Amino acid sequence: MDLGCSGGGIVFDFLLRGHFAIGLEGSDFSLKAQRAEWATINNNLMTWDISKPFALRNKGTQEQATFDVISMWEVLEHIAPEDLPDLFANVKRHLAKDGLFVGSVATISDLVAGVEYHKTVQPKEWWENEFRRNGLTLIENTMFSFHDFC
C-alpha cells in the first residue's frame, strides 16, 4: 500500500510484478485529471484522507486488509503534528505482522509564495522519536541508503 501515492507509479510497478497493491492519495487532482496511472489502474488508486482513522477490508472475506509493505514517499511532512497519531495507527492497523513501513521525510521548509507546504518541519531525531512514540520500531541497518529513492 502506498500512502500519498500521487500518480500511482509505485502501485503500477508492484501490480506489474504480480503483487496486490493499492494507493491512497489525499488530493483529487490526479483522479480528476486522470494523470499518470489513474487512467489505467483506477481500481487500485483512491482518494483518501490518510490522517483520519480508516480500515480497509478484503472484498471477499471482509477481513482486515494487511500489507507486507506500506510506503510513504515525501508525504509525512505534509501531515500536521496533531494528525500523526491517527496516521500511524492506520499504518499499524494495515501492516502485516512482519511487514515494513518505508519512506522518506523532508526535514526542511517548503515555503512557496508565502504558503508552507510542509506542515511538520522537524529534525531527523524528532521524527525517530515520533515513530517510536507511536509504536513503530526503527531498523538501523537496512538495505537502503540515504541516497536511495524509489
Secondary structure, 3 states (H helix, E strand, C coil): CEECCCCCHHHHHHHHCCCCCCEEECCCHHHHHCCHHHHCCCCCEEECCCCCCCCCECCCCCCECCEEEEEECCCHHHCCHHHHHHHHHHHHHHEEEEEEEEECCCCCCCEECCEECCCCCCCHHHHHHHHHHCCCCCCCCCCCCCCCCC
